[in-house]
Amino acid sequence: MNFTFRIISSEKISDVIPLVFKLNQGRISRAMLKDRFNEMVKQNYECAVIYDDDKIVGVTGLWFCTRHYAGKSVELDHVYISEDYRSQGLGKKFMQWINNYCISKGCNSMELNTYVNNYPSHKFYYNEGMEIWGYHFFKHL
């Protein structure tokens, strides 16, 4: 296996849709994901991927902003690694690459949301040095 980590270009953003579709368990259509990603790349958003040779096996969104409580920050979004690639240390390597990349962009903090019942992710993020600071509230408009 030949893994590489990199930021995918906005022209290739649709390449991540199959993984994000799996993450959302099909609740959001591929067409809707394509529309949303095409809009997201126009904002303060980048998308990091893991390639196994030329196949994308992992993805996360990176939202960059400055927050009053944290300074220049990155929020990870839709973190997902294909099932066949889990529990092999790849997530840890991806997080280290993301940390280094975000530090190189001047970020001094990182945050993310994870579903409350996704216990394996909680353990993983704790092991990556992250802490729970609050609750994420949501409302459809």
N, CA, C and O atoms as CSV, one atom per row, in Angstrom:
chain,resi,resn,atom,element,x,y,z
A,1,MET,N,N,0.835,-1.175,0.000
A,1,MET,CA,C,0.000,0.000,0.000
A,1,MET,C,C,0.878,1.236,0.000
A,1,MET,O,O,1.833,1.345,0.769
A,2,ASN,N,N,0.533,2.164,-0.880
A,2,ASN,CA,C,1.307,3.381,-1.044
A,2,ASN,C,C,0.408,4.572,-0.716
A,2,ASN,O,O,-0.278,5.096,-1.594
A,3,PHE,N,N,0.411,5.004,0.567
A,3,PHE,CA,C,-0.479,6.070,1.010
A,3,PHE,C,C,0.165,7.430,0.837
A,3,PHE,O,O,1.346,7.621,1.125
A,4,THR,N,N,-0.642,8.380,0.355
A,4,THR,CA,C,-0.237,9.784,0.309
A,4,THR,C,C,-1.389,10.618,0.849
A,4,THR,O,O,-2.559,10.267,0.696
A,5,PHE,N,N,-1.035,11.717,1.476
A,5,PHE,CA,C,-2.011,12.663,2.024
A,5,PHE,C,C,-1.848,13.966,1.265
A,5,PHE,O,O,-0.728,14.425,1.043
A,6,ARG,N,N,-2.961,14.563,0.868
A,6,ARG,CA,C,-2.867,15.858,0.195
A,6,ARG,C,C,-4.220,16.550,0.146
A,6,ARG,O,O,-5.264,15.956,0.415
A,7,ILE,N,N,-4.161,17.824,-0.208
A,7,ILE,CA,C,-5.362,18.618,-0.426
A,7,ILE,C,C,-5.805,18.366,-1.862
A,7,ILE,O,O,-5.022,18.490,-2.803
A,8,ILE,N,N,-7.066,18.014,-2.005
A,8,ILE,CA,C,-7.589,17.750,-3.341
A,8,ILE,C,C,-7.991,19.087,-3.969
A,8,ILE,O,O,-8.491,19.972,-3.274
A,9,SER,N,N,-7.779,19.234,-5.251
A,9,SER,CA,C,-8.127,20.481,-5.929
A,9,SER,C,C,-9.646,20.624,-6.027
A,9,SER,O,O,-10.378,19.634,-6.007
A,10,SER,N,N,-10.103,21.862,-6.132
A,10,SER,CA,C,-11.546,22.098,-6.244
A,10,SER,C,C,-12.115,21.463,-7.511
A,10,SER,O,O,-13.292,21.104,-7.549
A,11,GLU,N,N,-11.294,21.322,-8.540
A,11,GLU,CA,C,-11.751,20.690,-9.782
A,11,GLU,C,C,-12.016,19.195,-9.601
A,11,GLU,O,O,-12.774,18.604,-10.370
A,12,LYS,N,N,-11.404,18.587,-8.600
A,12,LYS,CA,C,-11.575,17.147,-8.359
A,12,LYS,C,C,-12.443,16.857,-7.139
A,12,LYS,O,O,-12.507,15.715,-6.684
A,13,ILE,N,N,-13.114,17.885,-6.604
A,13,ILE,CA,C,-13.853,17.722,-5.358
A,13,ILE,C,C,-14.912,16.632,-5.445
A,13,ILE,O,O,-15.197,15.985,-4.438
A,14,SER,N,N,-15.493,16.412,-6.591
A,14,SER,CA,C,-16.527,15.370,-6.737
A,14,SER,C,C,-15.972,13.971,-6.472
A,14,SER,O,O,-16.739,13.041,-6.225
A,15,ASP,N,N,-14.654,13.813,-6.522
A,15,ASP,CA,C,-14.042,12.508,-6.264
A,15,ASP,C,C,-14.265,12.028,-4.829
A,15,ASP,O,O,-14.158,10.832,-4.558
A,16,VAL,N,N,-14.574,12.941,-3.911
A,16,VAL,CA,C,-14.775,12.541,-2.512
A,16,VAL,C,C,-16.224,12.146,-2.222
A,16,VAL,O,O,-16.513,11.612,-1.151
A,17,ILE,N,N,-17.114,12.395,-3.142
A,17,ILE,CA,C,-18.540,12.164,-2.889
A,17,ILE,C,C,-18.856,10.712,-2.521
A,17,ILE,O,O,-19.666,10.500,-1.619
A,18,PRO,N,N,-18.270,9.709,-3.161
A,18,PRO,CA,C,-18.601,8.336,-2.738
A,18,PRO,C,C,-18.319,8.066,-1.259
A,18,PRO,O,O,-19.111,7.388,-0.604
A,19,LEU,N,N,-17.224,8.575,-0.723
A,19,LEU,CA,C,-16.918,8.355,0.697
A,19,LEU,C,C,-17.865,9.142,1.602
A,19,LEU,O,O,-18.335,8.615,2.611
A,20,VAL,N,N,-18.148,10.390,1.252
A,20,VAL,CA,C,-19.036,11.199,2.082
A,20,VAL,C,C,-20.461,10.648,2.004
A,20,VAL,O,O,-21.208,10.734,2.979
A,21,PHE,N,N,-20.840,10.092,0.874
A,21,PHE,CA,C,-22.144,9.439,0.741
A,21,PHE,C,C,-22.242,8.263,1.720
A,21,PHE,O,O,-23.265,8.084,2.382
A,22,LYS,N,N,-21.169,7.463,1.808
A,22,LYS,CA,C,-21.146,6.352,2.774
A,22,LYS,C,C,-21.225,6.866,4.206
A,22,LYS,O,O,-21.958,6.317,5.029
A,23,LEU,N,N,-20.472,7.918,4.499
A,23,LEU,CA,C,-20.483,8.495,5.843
A,23,LEU,C,C,-21.899,8.891,6.247
A,23,LEU,O,O,-22.316,8.652,7.380
A,24,ASN,N,N,-22.629,9.490,5.327
A,24,ASN,CA,C,-23.993,9.941,5.599
A,24,ASN,C,C,-25.027,8.840,5.419
A,24,ASN,O,O,-26.230,9.087,5.506
A,25,GLN,N,N,-24.555,7.631,5.168
A,25,GLN,CA,C,-25.411,6.454,5.028
A,25,GLN,C,C,-26.541,6.684,4.029
A,25,GLN,O,O,-27.657,6.200,4.217
A,26,GLY,N,N,-26.241,7.424,2.972
A,26,GLY,CA,C,-27.205,7.640,1.900
A,26,GLY,C,C,-28.311,8.620,2.227
A,26,GLY,O,O,-29.234,8.777,1.428
A,27,ARG,N,N,-28.255,9.290,3.376
A,27,ARG,CA,C,-29.320,10.231,3.747
A,27,ARG,C,C,-29.310,11.482,2.880
A,27,ARG,O,O,-30.328,12.164,2.761
A,28,ILE,N,N,-28.174,11.783,2.280
A,28,ILE,CA,C,-28.060,12.932,1.379
A,28,ILE,C,C,-27.680,12.373,0.014
A,28,ILE,O,O,-26.711,11.623,-0.103
A,29,SER,N,N,-28.429,12.730,-1.006
A,29,SER,CA,C,-28.195,12.180,-2.348
A,29,SER,C,C,-26.833,12.608,-2.884
A,29,SER,O,O,-26.275,13.621,-2.463
A,30,ARG,N,N,-26.317,11.834,-3.801
A,30,ARG,CA,C,-25.047,12.182,-4.459
A,30,ARG,C,C,-25.168,13.524,-5.182
A,30,ARG,O,O,-24.237,14.328,-5.166
A,31,ALA,N,N,-26.309,13.759,-5.812
A,31,ALA,CA,C,-26.513,15.022,-6.525
A,31,ALA,C,C,-26.471,16.209,-5.565
A,31,ALA,O,O,-25.858,17.232,-5.868
A,32,MET,N,N,-27.120,16.074,-4.409
A,32,MET,CA,C,-27.112,17.142,-3.412
A,32,MET,C,C,-25.699,17.343,-2.873
A,32,MET,O,O,-25.263,18.480,-2.694
A,33,LEU,N,N,-24.978,16.251,-2.614
A,33,LEU,CA,C,-23.589,16.372,-2.150
A,33,LEU,C,C,-22.738,17.106,-3.172
A,33,LEU,O,O,-21.930,17.962,-2.812
A,34,LYS,N,N,-22.916,16.776,-4.440
A,34,LYS,CA,C,-22.142,17.450,-5.494
A,34,LYS,C,C,-22.429,18.948,-5.490
A,34,LYS,O,O,-21.503,19.756,-5.564
A,35,ASP,N,N,-23.702,19.321,-5.406
A,35,ASP,CA,C,-24.063,20.739,-5.365
A,35,ASP,C,C,-23.445,21.427,-4.150
A,35,ASP,O,O,-22.901,22.526,-4.255
A,36,ARG,N,N,-23.536,20.768,-3.005
A,36,ARG,CA,C,-23.017,21.379,-1.781
A,36,ARG,C,C,-21.502,21.510,-1.806
A,36,ARG,O,O,-20.965,22.538,-1.396
A,37,PHE,N,N,-20.809,20.483,-2.280
A,37,PHE,CA,C,-19.344,20.563,-2.354
A,37,PHE,C,C,-18.905,21.633,-3.344
A,37,PHE,O,O,-17.922,22.332,-3.099
A,38,ASN,N,N,-19.616,21.770,-4.452
A,38,ASN,CA,C,-19.275,22.825,-5.413
A,38,ASN,C,C,-19.434,24.209,-4.797
A,38,ASN,O,O,-18.709,25.136,-5.160
A,39,GLU,N,N,-20.363,24.354,-3.880
A,39,GLU,CA,C,-20.531,25.616,-3.156
A,39,GLU,C,C,-19.472,25.760,-2.069
A,39,GLU,O,O,-18.918,26.844,-1.890
A,40,MET,N,N,-19.185,24.692,-1.347
A,40,MET,CA,C,-18.229,24.737,-0.240
A,40,MET,C,C,-16.842,25.186,-0.698
A,40,MET,O,O,-16.180,25.952,0.002
A,41,VAL,N,N,-16.397,24.719,-1.859
A,41,VAL,CA,C,-15.038,25.064,-2.310
A,41,VAL,C,C,-14.898,26.549,-2.628
A,41,VAL,O,O,-13.782,27.029,-2.831
A,42,LYS,N,N,-16.001,27.282,-2.676
A,42,LYS,CA,C,-15.960,28.728,-2.891
A,42,LYS,C,C,-15.818,29.479,-1.569
A,42,LYS,O,O,-15.667,30.701,-1.555
A,43,GLN,N,N,-15.866,28.745,-0.463
A,43,GLN,CA,C,-15.804,29.343,0.863
A,43,GLN,C,C,-14.424,29.041,1.477
A,43,GLN,O,O,-13.515,28.641,0.750
A,44,ASN,N,N,-14.250,29.219,2.769
A,44,ASN,CA,C,-12.961,28.964,3.430
A,44,ASN,C,C,-12.800,27.486,3.725
A,44,ASN,O,O,-12.551,27.098,4.866
A,45,TYR,N,N,-12.942,26.665,2.705
A,45,TYR,CA,C,-12.980,25.212,2.828
A,45,TYR,C,C,-11.899,24.592,1.951
A,45,TYR,O,O,-11.694,24.995,0.806
A,46,GLU,N,N,-11.217,23.606,2.515
A,46,GLU,CA,C,-10.309,22.751,1.745
A,46,GLU,C,C,-10.653,21.319,2.098
A,46,GLU,O,O,-11.281,21.056,3.124
A,47,CYS,N,N,-10.244,20.401,1.253
A,47,CYS,CA,C,-10.562,18.996,1.481
A,47,CYS,C,C,-9.277,18.176,1.419
A,47,CYS,O,O,-8.586,18.150,0.400
A,48,ALA,N,N,-8.972,17.508,2.529
A,48,ALA,CA,C,-7.793,16.651,2.611
A,48,ALA,C,C,-8.212,15.210,2.348
A,48,ALA,O,O,-9.267,14.766,2.801
A,49,VAL,N,N,-7.382,14.492,1.616
A,49,VAL,CA,C,-7.695,13.104,1.277
A,49,VAL,C,C,-6.495,12.203,1.520
A,49,VAL,O,O,-5.349,12.648,1.583
A,50,ILE,N,N,-6.803,10.924,1.653
A,50,ILE,CA,C,-5.793,9.873,1.701
A,50,ILE,C,C,-5.922,9.087,0.408
A,50,ILE,O,O,-7.001,8.599,0.072
A,51,TYR,N,N,-4.827,8.968,-0.306
A,51,TYR,CA,C,-4.792,8.125,-1.498
A,51,TYR,C,C,-4.041,6.836,-1.185
A,51,TYR,O,O,-2.995,6.858,-0.536
A,52,ASP,N,N,-4.578,5.730,-1.646
A,52,ASP,CA,C,-3.855,4.463,-1.730
A,52,ASP,C,C,-3.587,4.298,-3.214
A,52,ASP,O,O,-4.471,3.904,-3.975
A,53,ASP,N,N,-2.363,4.601,-3.620
A,53,ASP,CA,C,-2.021,4.777,-5.038
A,53,ASP,C,C,-2.923,5.857,-5.612
A,53,ASP,O,O,-2.756,7.022,-5.252
A,54,ASP,N,N,-3.879,5.531,-6.495
A,54,ASP,CA,C,-4.742,6.563,-7.074
A,54,ASP,C,C,-6.191,6.468,-6.584
A,54,ASP,O,O,-7.081,7.099,-7.153
A,55,LYS,N,N,-6.426,5.686,-5.538
A,55,LYS,CA,C,-7.768,5.496,-4.988
A,55,LYS,C,C,-7.907,6.299,-3.692
A,55,LYS,O,O,-7.068,6.181,-2.799
A,56,ILE,N,N,-8.963,7.114,-3.584
A,56,ILE,CA,C,-9.212,7.866,-2.355
A,56,ILE,C,C,-9.827,6.924,-1.333
A,56,ILE,O,O,-10.869,6.317,-1.581
A,57,VAL,N,N,-9.166,6.807,-0.168
A,57,VAL,CA,C,-9.633,5.900,0.888
A,57,VAL,C,C,-9.961,6.639,2.182
A,57,VAL,O,O,-10.455,6.031,3.132
A,58,GLY,N,N,-9.696,7.925,2.230
A,58,GLY,CA,C,-10.002,8.719,3.403
A,58,GLY,C,C,-10.215,10.169,3.021
A,58,GLY,O,O,-9.689,10.646,2.015
A,59,VAL,N,N,-10.998,10.869,3.841
A,59,VAL,CA,C,-11.336,12.260,3.528
A,59,VAL,C,C,-11.647,13.026,4.803
A,59,VAL,O,O,-12.129,12.450,5.778
A,60,THR,N,N,-11.375,14.304,4.793
A,60,THR,CA,C,-11.900,15.228,5.785
A,60,THR,C,C,-11.939,16.623,5.199
A,60,THR,O,O,-11.062,17.022,4.432
A,61,GLY,N,N,-12.964,17.350,5.572
A,61,GLY,CA,C,-13.039,18.756,5.209
A,61,GLY,C,C,-12.290,19.578,6.234
A,61,GLY,O,O,-12.171,19.190,7.396
A,62,LEU,N,N,-11.785,20.716,5.794
A,62,LEU,CA,C,-11.065,21.644,6.661
A,62,LEU,C,C,-11.675,23.032,6.465
A,62,LEU,O,O,-11.537,23.631,5.398
A,63,TRP,N,N,-12.343,23.535,7.490
A,63,TRP,CA,C,-12.927,24.873,7.464
A,63,TRP,C,C,-12.016,25.796,8.253
A,63,TRP,O,O,-11.759,25.556,9.432
A,64,PHE,N,N,-11.530,26.841,7.618
A,64,PHE,CA,C,-10.606,27.778,8.256
A,64,PHE,C,C,-11.318,29.071,8.629
A,64,PHE,O,O,-12.081,29.626,7.838
A,65,CYS,N,N,-11.055,29.547,9.856
A,65,CYS,CA,C,-11.638,30.806,10.312
A,65,CYS,C,C,-10.862,31.301,11.532
A,65,CYS,O,O,-9.985,30.611,12.054
A,66,THR,N,N,-11.203,32.499,11.966
A,66,THR,CA,C,-10.657,33.024,13.217
A,66,THR,C,C,-11.808,33.111,14.203
A,66,THR,O,O,-12.852,33.692,13.908
A,67,ARG,N,N,-11.607,32.529,15.374
A,67,ARG,CA,C,-12.647,32.488,16.399
A,67,ARG,C,C,-12.196,33.327,17.600
A,67,ARG,O,O,-11.016,33.336,17.949
A,68,HIS,N,N,-13.135,34.021,18.221
A,68,HIS,CA,C,-12.778,34.899,19.349
A,68,HIS,C,C,-12.156,34.121,20.502
A,68,HIS,O,O,-11.315,34.669,21.215
A,69,TYR,N,N,-12.536,32.881,20.708
A,69,TYR,CA,C,-12.036,32.104,21.849
A,69,TYR,C,C,-10.827,31.247,21.515
A,69,TYR,O,O,-10.208,30.680,22.416
A,70,ALA,N,N,-10.472,31.140,20.220
A,70,ALA,CA,C,-9.419,30.197,19.856
A,70,ALA,C,C,-8.388,30.755,18.883
A,70,ALA,O,O,-7.378,30.101,18.624
A,71,GLY,N,N,-8.614,31.927,18.348
A,71,GLY,CA,C,-7.704,32.457,17.340
A,71,GLY,C,C,-7.915,31.780,15.990
A,71,GLY,O,O,-9.007,31.298,15.689
A,72,LYS,N,N,-6.849,31.751,15.177
A,72,LYS,CA,C,-6.960,31.114,13.866
A,72,LYS,C,C,-7.176,29.617,14.063
A,72,LYS,O,O,-6.384,28.945,14.723
A,73,SER,N,N,-8.242,29.114,13.490
A,73,SER,CA,C,-8.708,27.774,13.809
A,73,SER,C,C,-9.071,27.001,12.548
A,73,SER,O,O,-9.353,27.575,11.496
A,74,VAL,N,N,-9.053,25.691,12.691
A,74,VAL,CA,C,-9.548,24.810,11.643
A,74,VAL,C,C,-10.590,23.894,12.276
A,74,VAL,O,O,-10.393,23.375,13.374
A,75,GLU,N,N,-11.698,23.704,11.570
A,75,GLU,CA,C,-12.704,22.748,12.008
A,75,GLU,C,C,-12.728,21.596,11.010
A,75,GLU,O,O,-12.963,21.789,9.817
A,76,LEU,N,N,-12.482,20.403,11.520
A,76,LEU,CA,C,-12.560,19.210,10.678
A,76,LEU,C,C,-14.023,18.843,10.479
A,76,LEU,O,O,-14.840,18.979,11.390
A,77,ASP,N,N,-14.339,18.382,9.291
A,77,ASP,CA,C,-15.712,18.056,8.929
A,77,ASP,C,C,-15.697,16.775,8.111
A,77,ASP,O,O,-14.748,16.514,7.372
A,78,HIS,N,N,-16.712,16.007,8.240
A,78,HIS,CA,C,-16.897,14.741,7.503
A,78,HIS,C,C,-15.618,13.902,7.423
A,78,HIS,O,O,-15.145,13.557,6.340
A,79,VAL,N,N,-15.075,13.587,8.599
A,79,VAL,CA,C,-13.890,12.734,8.696
A,79,VAL,C,C,-14.323,11.295,8.438
A,79,VAL,O,O,-15.205,10.775,9.120
A,80,TYR,N,N,-13.701,10.655,7.453
A,80,TYR,CA,C,-14.118,9.290,7.101
A,80,TYR,C,C,-12.953,8.537,6.465
A,80,TYR,O,O,-12.257,9.057,5.593
A,81,ILE,N,N,-12.760,7.306,6.920
A,81,ILE,CA,C,-11.790,6.389,6.304
A,81,ILE,C,C,-12.548,5.121,5.926
A,81,ILE,O,O,-13.319,4.592,6.727
A,82,SER,N,N,-12.330,4.638,4.711
A,82,SER,CA,C,-13.005,3.431,4.232
A,82,SER,C,C,-12.809,2.280,5.208
A,82,SER,O,O,-11.745,2.130,5.808
A,83,GLU,N,N,-13.846,1.474,5.358
A,83,GLU,CA,C,-13.854,0.388,6.337
A,83,GLU,C,C,-12.637,-0.524,6.224
A,83,GLU,O,O,-12.063,-0.911,7.242
A,84,ASP,N,N,-12.239,-0.867,5.019
A,84,ASP,CA,C,-11.118,-1.788,4.805
A,84,ASP,C,C,-9.775,-1.222,5.263
A,84,ASP,O,O,-8.796,-1.963,5.357
A,85,TYR,N,N,-9.714,0.072,5.549
A,85,TYR,CA,C,-8.454,0.730,5.895
A,85,TYR,C,C,-8.391,1.146,7.361
A,85,TYR,O,O,-7.423,1.778,7.783
A,86,ARG,N,N,-9.401,0.802,8.131
A,86,ARG,CA,C,-9.445,1.184,9.537
A,86,ARG,C,C,-8.614,0.236,10.401
A,86,ARG,O,O,-8.277,-0.876,9.993
A,87,SER,N,N,-8.299,0.707,11.598
A,87,SER,CA,C,-7.571,-0.073,12.615
A,87,SER,C,C,-6.196,-0.517,12.144
A,87,SER,O,O,-5.715,-1.585,12.524
A,88,GLN,N,N,-5.565,0.309,11.314
A,88,GLN,CA,C,-4.217,0.026,10.824
A,88,GLN,C,C,-3.264,1.183,11.094
A,88,GLN,O,O,-2.139,1.190,10.595
A,89,GLY,N,N,-3.709,2.163,11.883
A,89,GLY,CA,C,-2.879,3.319,12.186
A,89,GLY,C,C,-2.949,4.423,11.146
A,89,GLY,O,O,-2.266,5.439,11.279
A,90,LEU,N,N,-3.763,4.244,10.114
A,90,LEU,CA,C,-3.849,5.238,9.046
A,90,LEU,C,C,-4.493,6.532,9.537
A,90,LEU,O,O,-4.071,7.620,9.147
A,91,GLY,N,N,-5.518,6.421,10.395
A,91,GLY,CA,C,-6.167,7.606,10.945
A,91,GLY,C,C,-5.203,8.459,11.746
A,91,GLY,O,O,-5.224,9.686,11.649
A,92,LYS,N,N,-4.364,7.818,12.531
A,92,LYS,CA,C,-3.359,8.539,13.323
A,92,LYS,C,C,-2.373,9.276,12.411
A,92,LYS,O,O,-2.021,10.427,12.670
A,93,LYS,N,N,-1.938,8.616,11.358
A,93,LYS,CA,C,-1.014,9.258,10.404
A,93,LYS,C,C,-1.700,10.426,9.689
A,93,LYS,O,O,-1.088,11.470,9.466
A,94,PHE,N,N,-2.974,10.241,9.333
A,94,PHE,CA,C,-3.736,11.298,8.667
A,94,PHE,C,C,-3.867,12.502,9.603
A,94,PHE,O,O,-3.672,13.641,9.177
A,95,MET,N,N,-4.193,12.259,10.862
A,95,MET,CA,C,-4.330,13.358,11.816
A,95,MET,C,C,-3.005,14.093,12.006
A,95,MET,O,O,-2.995,15.318,12.128
A,96,GLN,N,N,-1.891,13.369,12.031
A,96,GLN,CA,C,-0.589,14.024,12.156
A,96,GLN,C,C,-0.315,14.899,10.937
A,96,GLN,O,O,0.192,16.013,11.067
A,97,TRP,N,N,-0.649,14.393,9.758
A,97,TRP,CA,C,-0.468,15.187,8.535
A,97,TRP,C,C,-1.347,16.432,8.583
A,97,TRP,O,O,-0.895,17.524,8.238
A,98,ILE,N,N,-2.599,16.275,9.007
A,98,ILE,CA,C,-3.528,17.410,9.106
A,98,ILE,C,C,-2.997,18.428,10.115
A,98,ILE,O,O,-3.001,19.628,9.842
A,99,ASN,N,N,-2.540,17.956,11.283
A,99,ASN,CA,C,-1.959,18.869,12.276
A,99,ASN,C,C,-0.835,19.693,11.665
A,99,ASN,O,O,-0.826,20.918,11.779
A,100,ASN,N,N,0.100,19.030,11.025
A,100,ASN,CA,C,1.243,19.734,10.429
A,100,ASN,C,C,0.794,20.708,9.346
A,100,ASN,O,O,1.292,21.831,9.271
A,101,TYR,N,N,-0.142,20.280,8.512
A,101,TYR,CA,C,-0.638,21.143,7.434
A,101,TYR,C,C,-1.288,22.401,8.023
A,101,TYR,O,O,-1.017,23.513,7.568
A,102,CYS,N,N,-2.137,22.224,9.024
A,102,CYS,CA,C,-2.851,23.356,9.605
A,102,CYS,C,C,-1.910,24.288,10.363
A,102,CYS,O,O,-2.098,25.505,10.337
A,103,ILE,N,N,-0.917,23.745,11.027
A,103,ILE,CA,C,0.094,24.584,11.672
A,103,ILE,C,C,0.827,25.404,10.617
A,103,ILE,O,O,1.110,26.583,10.831
A,104,SER,N,N,1.138,24.781,9.470
A,104,SER,CA,C,1.836,25.511,8.397
A,104,SER,C,C,0.982,26.649,7.835
A,104,SER,O,O,1.515,27.591,7.249
A,105,LYS,N,N,-0.331,26.568,8.008
A,105,LYS,CA,C,-1.241,27.625,7.561
A,105,LYS,C,C,-1.503,28.657,8.655
A,105,LYS,O,O,-2.306,29.571,8.470
A,106,GLY,N,N,-0.821,28.510,9.803
A,106,GLY,CA,C,-0.933,29.482,10.871
A,106,GLY,C,C,-2.023,29.200,11.891
A,106,GLY,O,O,-2.303,30.047,12.739
A,107,CYS,N,N,-2.636,28.040,11.829
A,107,CYS,CA,C,-3.683,27.704,12.806
A,107,CYS,C,C,-3.066,27.390,14.160
A,107,CYS,O,O,-1.984,26.808,14.243
A,108,ASN,N,N,-3.770,27.784,15.225
A,108,ASN,CA,C,-3.321,27.439,16.562
A,108,ASN,C,C,-4.358,26.632,17.330
A,108,ASN,O,O,-4.185,26.369,18.521
A,109,SER,N,N,-5.437,26.238,16.653
A,109,SER,CA,C,-6.419,25.360,17.296
A,109,SER,C,C,-7.159,24.548,16.241
A,109,SER,O,O,-7.213,24.907,15.064
A,110,MET,N,N,-7.729,23.433,16.714
A,110,MET,CA,C,-8.478,22.519,15.851
A,110,MET,C,C,-9.702,22.055,16.626
A,110,MET,O,O,-9.632,21.809,17.830
A,111,GLU,N,N,-10.813,21.939,15.930
A,111,GLU,CA,C,-12.005,21.405,16.564
A,111,GLU,C,C,-12.795,20.586,15.560
A,111,GLU,O,O,-12.553,20.644,14.354
A,112,LEU,N,N,-13.744,19.822,16.083
A,112,LEU,CA,C,-14.613,19.017,15.227
A,112,LEU,C,C,-15.839,18.603,16.004
A,112,LEU,O,O,-15.877,18.706,17.230
A,113,ASN,N,N,-16.830,18.140,15.292
A,113,ASN,CA,C,-18.024,17.556,15.887
A,113,ASN,C,C,-18.034,16.081,15.543
A,113,ASN,O,O,-17.598,15.681,14.464
A,114,THR,N,N,-18.531,15.281,16.460
A,114,THR,CA,C,-18.725,13.864,16.197
A,114,THR,C,C,-20.053,13.468,16.820
A,114,THR,O,O,-20.458,14.035,17.835
A,115,TYR,N,N,-20.719,12.515,16.228
A,115,TYR,CA,C,-22.017,12.097,16.742
A,115,TYR,C,C,-21.872,11.506,18.140
A,115,TYR,O,O,-20.901,10.805,18.428
A,116,VAL,N,N,-22.843,11.792,19.008
A,116,VAL,CA,C,-22.739,11.388,20.407
A,116,VAL,C,C,-22.661,9.873,20.578
A,116,VAL,O,O,-22.079,9.403,21.556
A,117,ASN,N,N,-23.222,9.109,19.668
A,117,ASN,CA,C,-23.193,7.641,19.794
A,117,ASN,C,C,-22.053,6.991,19.022
A,117,ASN,O,O,-22.005,5.766,18.917
A,118,ASN,N,N,-21.138,7.783,18.483
A,118,ASN,CA,C,-19.993,7.247,17.741
A,118,ASN,C,C,-18.811,7.073,18.701
A,118,ASN,O,O,-17.814,7.789,18.619
A,119,TYR,N,N,-18.948,6.109,19.608
A,119,TYR,CA,C,-17.964,5.904,20.669
A,119,TYR,C,C,-16.550,5.621,20.172
A,119,TYR,O,O,-15.593,6.121,20.763
A,120,PRO,N,N,-16.382,4.834,19.100
A,120,PRO,CA,C,-14.998,4.626,18.631
A,120,PRO,C,C,-14.306,5.934,18.234
A,120,PRO,O,O,-13.103,6.088,18.447
A,121,SER,N,N,-15.065,6.879,17.655
A,121,SER,CA,C,-14.438,8.152,17.283
A,121,SER,C,C,-14.061,8.943,18.529
A,121,SER,O,O,-13.028,9.613,18.539
A,122,HIS,N,N,-14.876,8.880,19.578
A,122,HIS,CA,C,-14.558,9.613,20.808
A,122,HIS,C,C,-13.212,9.154,21.364
A,122,HIS,O,O,-12.362,9.974,21.712
A,123,LYS,N,N,-13.030,7.857,21.442
A,123,LYS,CA,C,-11.764,7.306,21.943
A,123,LYS,C,C,-10.596,7.757,21.059
A,123,LYS,O,O,-9.543,8.155,21.557
A,124,PHE,N,N,-10.801,7.688,19.751
A,124,PHE,CA,C,-9.749,8.093,18.815
A,124,PHE,C,C,-9.356,9.555,19.042
A,124,PHE,O,O,-8.171,9.868,19.154
A,125,TYR,N,N,-10.346,10.448,19.110
A,125,TYR,CA,C,-10.037,11.870,19.260
A,125,TYR,C,C,-9.433,12.183,20.630
A,125,TYR,O,O,-8.561,13.045,20.735
A,126,TYR,N,N,-9.884,11.497,21.676
A,126,TYR,CA,C,-9.226,11.648,22.980
A,126,TYR,C,C,-7.755,11.280,22.864
A,126,TYR,O,O,-6.886,11.995,23.363
A,127,ASN,N,N,-7.484,10.167,22.206
A,127,ASN,CA,C,-6.097,9.725,22.030
A,127,ASN,C,C,-5.279,10.689,21.184
A,127,ASN,O,O,-4.050,10.685,21.248
A,128,GLU,N,N,-5.954,11.514,20.393
A,128,GLU,CA,C,-5.268,12.526,19.577
A,128,GLU,C,C,-5.101,13.840,20.338
A,128,GLU,O,O,-4.650,14.834,19.768
A,129,GLY,N,N,-5.463,13.850,21.624
A,129,GLY,CA,C,-5.259,15.033,22.456
A,129,GLY,C,C,-6.407,16.029,22.440
A,129,GLY,O,O,-6.264,17.144,22.941
A,130,MET,N,N,-7.540,15.643,21.873
A,130,MET,CA,C,-8.691,16.544,21.825
A,130,MET,C,C,-9.522,16.383,23.098
A,130,MET,O,O,-9.523,15.326,23.729
A,131,GLU,N,N,-10.229,17.457,23.461
A,131,GLU,CA,C,-11.082,17.480,24.644
A,131,GLU,C,C,-12.496,17.875,24.240
A,131,GLU,O,O,-12.693,18.566,23.241
A,132,ILE,N,N,-13.471,17.438,25.014
A,132,ILE,CA,C,-14.848,17.870,24.798
A,132,ILE,C,C,-15.035,19.209,25.487
A,132,ILE,O,O,-14.813,19.322,26.693
A,133,TRP,N,N,-15.442,20.233,24.731
A,133,TRP,CA,C,-15.641,21.561,25.272
A,133,TRP,C,C,-17.113,21.955,25.330
A,133,TRP,O,O,-17.464,22.902,26.035
A,134,GLY,N,N,-17.973,21.257,24.612
A,134,GLY,CA,C,-19.366,21.681,24.608
A,134,GLY,C,C,-20.241,20.733,23.827
A,134,GLY,O,O,-19.829,19.631,23.463
A,135,TYR,N,N,-21.443,21.174,23.579
A,135,TYR,CA,C,-22.414,20.432,22.792
A,135,TYR,C,C,-22.648,21.165,21.476
A,135,TYR,O,O,-22.552,22.391,21.414
A,136,HIS,N,N,-22.946,20.432,20.456
A,136,HIS,CA,C,-23.274,20.989,19.154
A,136,HIS,C,C,-24.787,20.936,19.012
A,136,HIS,O,O,-25.376,19.856,19.046
A,137,PHE,N,N,-25.415,22.085,18.855
A,137,PHE,CA,C,-26.856,22.142,18.662
A,137,PHE,C,C,-27.155,22.393,17.206
A,137,PHE,O,O,-26.376,23.039,16.505
A,138,PHE,N,N,-28.282,21.883,16.749
A,138,PHE,CA,C,-28.635,21.963,15.335
A,138,PHE,C,C,-30.126,22.182,15.188
A,138,PHE,O,O,-30.918,21.656,15.970
A,139,LYS,N,N,-30.514,22.965,14.175
A,139,LYS,CA,C,-31.924,23.183,13.868
A,139,LYS,C,C,-32.069,23.365,12.371
A,139,LYS,O,O,-31.376,24.194,11.781
A,140,HIS,N,N,-32.948,22.615,11.753
A,140,HIS,CA,C,-33.271,22.830,10.335
A,140,HIS,C,C,-34.099,24.098,10.206
A,140,HIS,O,O,-34.990,24.342,11.019
A,141,LEU,N,N,-33.816,24.896,9.204
A,141,LEU,CA,C,-34.591,26.113,8.942
A,141,LEU,C,C,-35.424,25.960,7.690
A,141,LEU,O,O,-36.143,26.884,7.310
